[in-house]
Amino acid sequence: MIVLALAAGMLAAHPLGNFTVNHYDGLVAAPHELRIDHVEDLAEIPAAQAMPEVDADRDGRPSSRELAAWAGGACARAASSLRVTVDGRAATAAVASAAASAPRGQAGLPTLRLECRITAPAGPGRIVFRAGGGDGRVGWREVTARGDRMTLAASDVPESSRSRRLAAYPADMLASPLDRRSAVLDVRAGGPPLAAPASGGGPGRLLPRGADGLTQRFTSLVARHDLTPGFAALAFLLALLLGALHALAPGHGKTIMAAHAIGDGRRRTRDVLALGLTVTLTHTAGVLALGLLVTTGTLLAPEALFPWLGAAGGVLVTAAGALLLRRALRNRHHTHGHGHGHGHGHDHGHGQASSRRGGVVLMGLAGGMVPSPSAVVVLVGGAAIGRAWFGVVLVLAYGLGLAAALMAVGLLVTGSARALARRIPAMRPRFPGAMMPIGTSATVVVLGLGLTLRSLVP
């Protein structure tokens, strides 16, 4: 199912994706002070939202002077959000140095890396550190602690960084990213000097964003500045292909299509076509709306919408399943209770058609409820280089490819269901045909309820 695949994928399988803000705080207990190596890694979408503040002259290329000015303010905000106590007494954190860089990300969009050296007066005793809230953004959060001529008698955080200061995220932890925001240290005076820099190495090469090679190829289309008619046509065709291949990945409404088609072997082709088109229109509209909110700065943490969108999709799937189940039960009742009557045939058929259309619309809306993150990145990337129209064209092409593949799958499933229905009469003594639509409809209801709960429960 598309909503389940995207909602779960966005928040679990891609914790370091295009919407994340990742934090690292490396603590060093030294004589008379606590040194804090504070690093933030802003992915493409939050970096695009911060760019109006970073790029003061609005030329699309933040200079070293502009980055330094932004870093000073960002580090000051970070320092004010930290909470440090020494034996219960509050210690005020201050910025010692600030630096920022803008590594290139997907779709030609820059990312932002902020590095702050922060200090707070401290000494032997119990040091309690707590990081800031982070404005509700999702992402990696890590805290480490070491001693420099001081000894950590006790510490509840590791000494070394698993991510090398947000430079190389470990692949085995992407499905369950670190979320450490505090540390408690028992510090004694005396000890060896710090043998290695607290940084654990240079910034290094950040891992590529995105789910796979197809996603990166799609987002790279919009990054070219030398746009020609030939390349635009090629990009359009490639976006169509990538959308179709993306639809053939697990999810994207194929489970619903199968249950919908098998539940009624007489399903008409236009229902499958309507389902595919509704998925595409809903998905494209969602991408355009989310992209607009991001580029205008209206939405601070767009990734926070995904659980709610997933839950809304689950509610729609449940409602669609309920309509299917109601129709299946009415069909069974009509077959057994009114098998010899014909007086209400027209009304009954009209009611079944309305129920069928309602189920198609609800499942189509559910299938496209969660917008593709890569499509949002393409749209924002086009706007960033002054070609928002090109980003919109590629998103539409991607949606058309998605629709073509979904409808092809739906038609294939429908044809298979009809072939199966022709063979079912011989099996009816053992498995009544009326039970199949009831069973598949109930399955859709269960899937919808499961999706809703999974989206709302962390």
C-alpha positions in Angstrom: 0.0 0.0 0.0 1.4 3.4 -1.0 0.6 5.2 2.2 2.1 2.5 4.4 5.2 2.3 2.2 5.8 6.0 2.1 4.9 6.9 5.7 7.0 4.1 7.2 9.7 4.7 4.6 10.0 8.4 5.3 10.1 8.1 9.1 12.0 4.8 9.5 13.9 3.7 6.4 15.1 7.1 5.6 15.8 8.9 8.8 18.6 10.9 7.1 16.5 11.8 4.1 15.8 15.2 2.6 13.7 16.6 5.5 16.0 15.9 8.4 18.0 18.1 10.8 20.7 16.0 12.5 22.6 17.0 15.7 25.8 16.0 17.4 27.2 17.3 20.7 30.6 16.1 21.7 31.3 16.9 25.3 34.9 17.3 26.7 35.3 17.8 30.4 38.4 20.0 30.9 39.8 21.9 33.8 37.5 24.9 34.6 35.2 24.3 31.6 33.0 22.0 29.6 33.8 22.2 25.9 30.9 21.3 23.6 31.5 20.4 19.9 28.0 21.2 18.5 27.4 20.1 14.9 24.2 20.4 12.9 23.6 18.7 9.5 20.6 20.3 7.6 19.4 18.2 4.7 18.0 19.8 1.5 14.5 20.9 2.6 15.4 22.5 5.9 18.5 24.1 4.2 16.2 25.5 1.6 14.0 26.9 4.3 17.0 28.5 6.0 18.5 29.9 2.8 16.7 33.2 2.8 18.5 34.0 6.1 21.8 32.6 4.8 21.9 34.0 1.3 21.4 37.7 2.1 22.0 39.0 -1.4 19.5 36.3 -2.9 21.9 35.3 -5.6 21.5 31.6 -4.9 25.1 31.1 -3.9 25.9 31.8 -0.3 29.3 33.3 0.1 31.8 32.5 2.8 31.0 35.8 4.5 27.3 35.1 4.4 27.8 31.6 5.8 30.0 33.0 8.6 27.3 35.6 9.5 24.6 32.9 9.6 26.8 30.6 11.6 27.3 33.2 14.3 23.6 33.6 14.8 22.8 29.9 14.5 25.5 29.0 17.0 24.3 31.7 19.4 20.8 30.2 19.2 22.2 26.7 19.8 24.2 27.8 22.8 21.1 29.5 24.4 19.1 26.3 24.0 21.6 24.1 25.8 21.2 23.4 29.5 24.3 22.7 31.7 24.4 22.2 35.4 27.4 21.5 37.7 26.4 19.9 41.0 23.0 21.4 40.5 24.1 24.9 39.7 23.3 26.3 36.2 26.2 27.1 34.0 25.8 29.6 31.0 27.0 28.3 27.7 28.8 30.8 25.3 30.0 30.5 21.7 33.8 30.4 21.2 33.8 30.0 17.4 31.3 29.3 14.6 31.6 28.0 11.1 29.3 26.8 8.3 29.5 25.2 4.9 27.0 24.4 2.2 27.8 21.0 0.6 25.8 20.2 -2.5 22.8 17.9 -2.1 20.2 16.4 -4.4 18.5 18.4 -7.2 21.2 21.0 -7.1 20.0 22.1 -3.7 22.7 23.0 -1.0 22.7 21.3 2.4 24.1 23.2 5.4 26.6 22.0 8.0 27.0 24.1 11.1 29.9 23.7 13.5 30.0 25.5 16.8 32.6 25.5 19.6 30.7 26.2 22.8 32.0 26.4 26.4 30.5 26.5 29.8 32.2 27.0 33.2 32.6 23.7 34.9 34.9 21.6 37.1 35.0 18.4 39.1 31.5 17.2 40.2 28.3 16.0 38.5 27.7 17.6 35.2 24.3 17.3 33.6 23.9 18.3 30.0 20.7 18.6 27.9 20.5 19.6 24.3 17.8 21.9 22.8 14.5 20.8 21.5 15.3 21.1 17.8 11.9 22.6 16.8 10.4 19.1 16.4 12.5 18.2 13.4 13.2 14.5 12.8 16.7 13.3 12.5 19.8 11.8 14.1 20.7 13.0 17.6 24.0 12.0 19.3 25.9 12.9 22.4 29.5 11.7 23.4 31.7 12.6 26.3 35.5 12.5 27.0 37.9 13.9 29.5 40.9 16.2 28.9 43.2 16.2 32.0 40.0 15.2 33.8 38.6 11.7 34.5 35.1 10.6 33.8 34.3 8.4 36.8 30.9 7.7 35.3 29.2 8.6 32.0 25.9 7.4 30.4 27.1 8.3 26.9 29.9 6.7 24.7 33.3 8.3 24.1 33.3 8.0 20.3 30.8 9.2 17.7 29.0 6.5 15.7 28.4 9.0 12.9 31.9 10.6 12.9 30.3 13.9 13.8 27.4 13.5 11.3 29.9 12.7 8.5 29.3 9.0 8.0 26.0 7.6 9.4 26.2 3.8 10.1 24.1 1.9 7.7 23.0 -0.7 10.4 21.4 2.1 12.4 19.4 3.9 9.7 16.2 2.0 10.6 16.6 3.1 14.2 18.5 6.4 14.4 20.1 7.6 17.6 18.0 10.0 19.6 20.2 10.9 22.5 19.7 14.5 23.9 21.3 14.4 27.3 24.3 13.2 29.4 25.2 12.8 33.0 28.9 12.8 33.9 30.7 12.3 37.2 34.0 14.2 36.7 37.1 13.9 38.9 40.1 16.2 38.7 43.3 14.8 37.0 43.9 12.5 34.1 45.7 12.2 30.8 45.4 14.9 28.1 43.1 14.2 25.3 45.0 12.0 22.9 43.0 12.9 19.7 41.0 15.9 18.6 37.4 15.8 19.9 36.2 16.0 16.3 37.2 12.5 15.6 38.4 13.6 12.1 37.3 16.0 9.5 33.8 16.5 8.2 34.4 13.9 5.5 31.9 13.0 2.8 28.3 12.9 3.9 26.3 9.9 2.8 24.1 10.4 -0.3 20.5 11.3 0.5 17.7 9.4 -0.9 16.3 5.8 -1.2 18.2 4.5 -4.2 19.9 5.3 -7.5 16.6 6.0 -9.2 15.7 8.6 -6.7 19.1 10.3 -7.1 18.8 10.3 -10.9 15.3 11.8 -10.7 16.4 14.6 -8.4 19.5 15.3 -10.5 17.4 16.1 -13.5 16.4 19.5 -12.2 20.0 20.5 -11.2 21.2 21.2 -14.7 21.6 24.9 -15.5 22.2 24.5 -19.2 18.6 23.6 -20.0 18.0 22.9 -23.8 14.8 21.7 -25.5 16.4 18.3 -26.2 17.4 17.8 -22.6 14.0 19.0 -21.4 12.3 16.4 -23.6 14.7 13.7 -22.4 14.2 14.7 -18.8 10.4 14.5 -19.3 10.6 10.9 -20.7 13.1 9.9 -18.0 10.7 11.2 -15.3 7.9 9.2 -16.8 10.1 6.1 -16.7 11.2 6.7 -13.1 7.7 7.3 -12.0 6.6 4.0 -13.5 9.5 2.1 -12.0 8.8 3.7 -8.7 5.2 2.5 -8.8 6.4 -1.1 -9.4 8.3 -1.0 -6.1 6.5 -2.6 -3.1 3.3 -0.6 -2.1 1.7 2.1 -4.2 -1.8 0.9 -4.1 -1.3 -2.5 -5.8 -2.5 -4.4 -2.7 -5.7 -2.3 -2.7 -6.1 -2.8 -6.4 -5.8 -6.5 -6.1 -8.3 -6.7 -3.2 -10.7 -4.4 -5.0 -10.6 -6.3 -8.3 -10.6 -9.9 -6.8 -13.5 -8.8 -4.5 -15.7 -8.4 -7.6 -14.6 -10.3 -10.7 -17.0 -8.1 -12.7 -15.0 -5.0 -12.0 -15.0 -2.7 -14.9 -11.9 -1.4 -16.5 -12.9 2.2 -15.9 -12.8 1.6 -12.2 -9.2 0.6 -12.4 -8.4 3.6 -14.6 -10.2 5.9 -12.2 -8.3 4.5 -9.3 -4.9 5.1 -11.0 -5.8 8.6 -12.1 -7.1 9.5 -8.6 -3.8 8.2 -7.0 -1.8 10.4 -9.5 -3.8 13.5 -9.1 -3.8 13.3 -5.3 -0.1 12.6 -5.2 0.8 15.4 -7.6 -1.5 17.9 -5.7 0.2 16.9 -2.5 3.7 17.4 -3.9 2.7 20.9 -5.2 1.1 21.9 -2.0 4.0 20.7 0.2 6.5 22.3 -2.1 4.7 25.6 -2.0 4.6 25.5 1.8 8.3 24.7 2.0 9.5 27.3 -0.6 7.4 30.1 1.1 8.6 29.2 4.6 5.0 28.6 5.8 5.8 25.2 7.2 8.8 24.9 9.5 8.8 21.1 9.9 7.1 19.5 6.9 8.2 16.0 7.9 5.9 16.3 10.9 2.9 16.1 8.5 3.8 12.6 7.3 2.4 10.6 10.3 -0.8 12.6 10.1 -1.1 12.1 6.3 -0.4 8.4 6.8 -3.1 8.2 9.5 -5.5 10.1 7.2 -4.7 7.6 4.4 -5.4 4.7 6.8 -8.8 6.2 7.7 -9.7 6.5 4.0 -8.6 2.9 3.4 -10.7 1.8 6.3 -13.7 3.7 4.9 -13.2 2.2 1.5 -13.0 -1.3 2.9 -16.2 -0.6 4.9 -18.0 0.4 1.6 -16.7 -2.7 -0.1 -17.8 -4.9 2.8 -21.2 -3.3 2.9 -21.6 -3.9 -0.9 -20.5 -7.5 -0.5 -22.9 -8.2 2.3 -25.8 -6.6 0.3 -24.9 -8.7 -2.7 -25.0 -11.8 -0.6 -28.3 -10.8 1.1 -29.8 -9.9 -2.3 -28.7 -13.3 -3.8 -30.1 -15.4 -1.0 -33.0 -13.3 0.1 -34.3 -11.9 -3.2 -33.2 -14.5 -5.7 -36.7 -14.8 -7.2 -37.7 -11.1 -7.1 -36.9 -8.4 -9.6 -38.9 -5.5 -8.4 -36.0 -3.5 -6.9 -33.3 -4.5 -9.4 -32.8 -1.0 -10.8 -32.5 0.6 -7.4 -30.2 -2.1 -6.2 -27.9 -1.7 -9.2 -27.8 2.0 -8.8 -26.8 1.7 -5.1 -24.1 -0.8 -5.9 -22.6 1.5 -8.6 -22.6 4.4 -6.2 -20.9 2.3 -3.5 -18.4 1.1 -6.0 -17.5 4.6 -7.2 -17.2 5.8 -3.6 -14.8 3.0 -2.8 -12.7 3.8 -5.9 -12.4 7.5 -5.0 -11.5 6.8 -1.3 -8.9 4.2 -2.2 -7.4 6.6 -4.9 -7.2 9.4 -2.3 -5.6 7.0 0.2 -3.1 5.8 -2.4 -1.8 9.3 -3.2 -2.2 10.8 0.2 1.5 10.9 1.2 3.6 12.9 -1.4 6.9 11.4 -2.6 9.8 13.2 -0.8 12.0 13.0 -3.9 9.3 14.8 -5.9 9.2 17.5 -3.3 13.0 17.9 -3.5 12.7 18.2 -7.4 10.1 20.9 -7.1 12.0 22.9 -4.5 15.3 22.5 -6.5 13.6 23.9 -9.6 12.4 26.9 -7.6 15.9 27.4 -6.2 17.5 27.9 -9.6 14.7 30.0 -11.0 13.0 27.2 -13.0 10.0 26.3 -10.8 8.1 25.5 -14.0 10.6 22.8 -14.9 10.2 21.2 -11.5 6.4 21.2 -11.9 6.8 19.6 -15.4 9.0 16.8 -14.0 6.7 16.2 -11.1 3.7 15.9 -13.4 5.7 13.5 -15.7 6.6 11.5 -12.7 2.9 11.3 -11.7 1.9 10.3 -15.2 4.4 7.4 -15.1 3.1 6.4 -11.7 -0.4 6.4 -13.1 0.5 4.4 -16.2 2.2 1.7 -14.1 -0.6 1.5 -11.5 -3.3 1.2 -14.1 -1.4 -1.5 -16.0 -1.1 -3.5 -12.8 -4.7 -2.9 -12.0 -5.8 -4.0 -15.4 -3.6 -7.1 -15.1 -5.1 -8.0 -11.7 -8.6 -7.4 -13.0 -8.1 -9.7 -16.0 -6.7 -12.3 -13.7 -9.7 -11.9 -11.4 -12.1 -12.4 -14.2 -10.3 -15.6 -15.4 -10.4 -16.8 -11.8 -14.1 -16.0 -11.5 -14.9 -18.2 -14.5 -13.3 -21.2 -12.7 -14.8 -20.5 -9.3 -18.3 -22.1 -10.0 -16.8 -25.6 -9.9 -15.5 -24.8 -6.5 -18.6 -23.3 -5.0 -19.7 -26.4 -3.1 -16.5 -26.1 -1.1 -16.0 -22.3 -1.1 -19.0 -20.2 -1.8 -18.2 -17.4 -4.3 -20.0 -14.8 -2.2 -17.5 -15.3 0.5 -14.5 -14.0 -1.6 -15.6 -10.3 -1.8 -16.6 -10.4 1.9 -13.1 -11.7 2.8 -11.2 -9.3 0.7 -13.3 -6.3 1.9 -12.6 -7.3 5.5 -8.9 -7.5 4.6 -9.0 -3.9 3.3 -10.6 -2.8 6.6 -8.0 -4.5 8.7 -5.2 -3.0 6.6 -6.6 0.4 7.0 -6.9 0.1 10.7 -3.4 -1.2 11.0 -2.1 1.7 8.9 -3.8 4.3 11.0 -2.5 2.8 14.3 1.0 2.4 12.9 1.1 6.1 11.7 -0.1 7.5 15.0 1.8 5.3 17.5 5.5 6.0 17.5 
